[in-house]
Amino acid sequence: MAFTSLETTGWSTAAFGDDVQTSPGELSALGSHLRQCKSASGRFFAARCVADSMHGFAAPRLMTTLVLALLVLAAGVWMA
């Protein structure tokens, strides 16, 4: 029994036989990515990491965080 494929194996590269050139959209995306990478290693990188983790903790628990902050403030005023 012979097996015949119904699909042809006609593939081509992304350039479709033309010269490979970078589009303006690709260059813009690359520039944006490189700027983001450069800014990620700036002087306040550690501070941004701490702020992001604090925001990630506090944002889903907004009301609980507000109540705890008010309790801490009230305890500070009461102790003074």
RALINKA-V21898 format. One record per pair of residues at least 6 apart in sequence whose C-alpha atoms are under 6 Angstrom apart, sorted by the first residue. I is the first residue (numbers start at 0). GAP is how many residues later the second one is. Records with the same first field share a line. If there is no record, write none. Layout:
I = GAP / GAP
This chain:
none
